[in-house]
């Protein structure tokens, strides 16, 4: 087996184990609610998510393998104008979240409550970017090309939501599966153009947190979820910033990042 095929097999194995752990946590909560043992099952499910599935399989292993395999990734742009990236992502959010923001404004949610909610939802909308964008996308792309890399990674992202049937039951519907596929492909395209994973992940959390709120799910409690999320996300963002500061001079693969005509004129 070639190195590329071996890397693909390992990356898919990590994805599979991550998805199975998410499924396990959801099953525990489902059984607990059905049998009246939720007080016992919920903490166990939380430990699986907060101490194994997300920190190990969504963050640590993907980041370690990406460096070991010399995959191409960028947490902050090295050549692109970061202000232009912010502008494009902001415009994208305005166009896609206009209706949701208008609905949110009528709900009367306190600013402090939404801030806690926004931070808490980073666990569900930011933590998996190392797995999908830093590991799976480059590995699949190495084997099958850009178009297949985008399609396969976005499909895997949508399918992963099937394992969250208890926490996110809407994710198992066909309509939302299609929406998840399309929205994540848009996120990947924005990442490949902006070279800014931090920006794209945070933008994803903006849309995700608003979507959850307007559909009746508000994580506004200062609890274990918030604490674990703050610790994990602070560590992840700190790693991204420190890595970029220490490795700004690493080789730049021009053929890997997306460029448009205006980029070529500017250069």
N, C-alpha and C positions, 0 to 999 in steps of 0.2 A: 504494500500500500504506500502511495506517495505521501510526502509530508503534507501536501495540501488536503488530500483526502483524509488523512489522519486528523488534521486540525478540524476539519469539518465534522468528523465523527465525534470528537471530544466536545466541540462547541454545542452540537445538537444534544449530546448527553447531558451537559450542564443545563441546557434549556429544559430538557425533559424532567430532570430531577427537580429543578426549580418549580416547574408547573405541577408536578406531583405533590410537592410539599405544600403549595398553595391549595391544591385540591384536598389534601389531608386536613389542613386547618379548617376549610369550609365544611368538610364532612363532620368533623368533631363538633362544630357549632350547630350544624343541622341536627345531629343526633342528640346533642344536649338540649336543644329547644324542644325536640320531639318527646324526649323522655323526662323532661323536667330536671335535667342535670347541667344546665347551661353554666351555672356558677362554677362547676368543676371543669367543664370542657373548654370554656372560653379562655381562661388563663393558659391552658396547655396550647390551644391554637395560637394565642398571642405569642407565646415563647417560640413556637415553630416559625412564625413569621418574623418576629423581631430579632431572633438570635441565630437562626439557621438559614431559612429560605432567602431572605433579603440580604443580610450582610455577607453571607458566604457565597451563595450561588448567583445573586444579582449584581453584587458589587466586587467583592474581594477576588474571587476566581477570574471573572472576566478581565479586570484591570491587570492582574498578574499575568495572565496568558497573553493579553494584548501586547504587553511589553516584551515578554519572552519570545513571542512569535514575530515581533517587529511589525505589528499591524499599524496601519495609518489611522490616526485619530487626532482630534484637536479640541481641547477644552476652551481655548480662547484663540481668536484669529491671529495668524502669524503674518499674513499678507493682505487679507481683506480689511477694508475700513470697517471697524466695529460699529461706528455710528450709523453707517448705511445699513448694517445688519439689524441694528436695533429698530431703525425706521421701517424696514421691510416687515419685520416680525410684528411690530406694533400695528402696522396697517393690516396685516393678516388677521391679527386678533380682533381688530375693529370690525372687519368684514364678516368674520365667522361668529363672533360673540355678541353682535349688536343686539339681537333679540333677547338673548339670555341676560345681558347686562341691564336692559330696560326692565325685564321681569324682576331681576334681583333688586332693583331700586325701589320697587313697590312692596317688597316683603318686610321692610322695617327691621332688618337684621342689624344689631349693634355693630359698630366698627370693630370693637374689641373681640366680639364673638366671631366675626368673619376672619379676623387676623389669626385667631387660634385655629379656626377651621382651615385657613389657607396653609398654615404651617403643618398641621396634622396630615393634610392630604398629600403633602410631598412624599410621604411614605408610599402612596399608591401611584403617583404620577412622575416622580423624579428618580426614585431608587433603581428602577430597572433599565435606565438608559445605558449604563455600562454594559449590561448583558446584550441588549438589542443593537445599540449603535456602535459600541466600541468593540464588541466581540463578534456577534452574529453577522452583522452587515459586512464587515471587511472579509470575514472568512468565506461567507457564501459568495461574495463578489469575486474573490480570488479564484474560486472554482468555476463560476458560471457567468460572470460578467455583471455590469452595473444594473441593467434592467431586471435580470433575475434576482440579483441581490436585494433590490428594492422590493420586488413583489414577494419573494419568499420571506424576508424579514417582516414585512408588514402583515403577511398572512399568519406567521407565527405569533406576532403580537396579538392579533385578533383571536386566534385560537386559544392562546393562554388565558383569555378572559372567561372561557368556558369553565375553567377550574374554579372560578370565583362565584359559583352559582348562588352561594349563600350571602356573601358580602355585597355582591353586585349582580342580582338576578337579571337585570335588564341586559347584561352582557351576553346572555345565552340566546337572545333573539336574533333572527336573521338580519333584521334591519340594522340593529346596532353593530352586529359583526361587520357588515359592509361599511358602516360609518367609522368604526375603529380602524379598519383596513385603510380607508381613504385618508383619514386624518393623520394616521401615523406615517403613511407614505409622504404626506405633505410635510410633516415634521422632519423626516429624514432628508427630503430635498432641501428644506431650509437649512438643515445642519450642513449638508454637503456644499451649499453655497456660502453660508456665513462663516463656516469653520468654527462655529461657536456653540459647543454642546451645552455649556452652562445656560446661555441665553435661550436656546430652543427648549431645553428641559424645563426651565422656569416658565416659559410661555405655555408649555403643555400643562403645567400645574395651574396656571391662571384659568385656562379654559376648563380643565377638569374640576377645579374647586367650585367654579361658578355653576357648572352643569350639575354637580351633586347638590349644591345648595338650592337651586331652583326646582329640583326634583324631590326636595324634602329631606335630604340627608345633610345634617349639619354637625360637624365634629367640633363643637364649641366648648368641650369640657377640658379642664386642665387635669389630665390623667396620665396613665402609663403610656398611652399611644402618643401623646404629645411629647413626653420626655424621651422615649425611645427614638421618635422621629427627629427631634432636635439633635440628639447625640449622633445618629447615623448620618443625617444630612449635613451637619456641621463638619463631621469628619470627611465626608465625600467631597464637599465643596472646598474644604481646606486642601485636600489631596490634589484636586484639579488645579487650584491656584498655584500651589507650591511646585507641582510638576511643570506647569508652563513657565514659571519663573526660572526653573533650573534647567529646562531643556528647550529653550527658545531656538537654539542653534541646530537642532536636529534636522536631518535632510528633509526637504519638502518635495513631495511627489506631485508634480504639476498635473499629471494625467489623472490623478485620483479625485481631485476636488472639482466641483462644477464651476464653470466660468461662463459668462455671457458676453455678448459683444461689447457692452459698455465697460466690462472689466478689462478686456483686451485693449480698448482705446485708452483707458486710464493708465495702463502699464506701459 
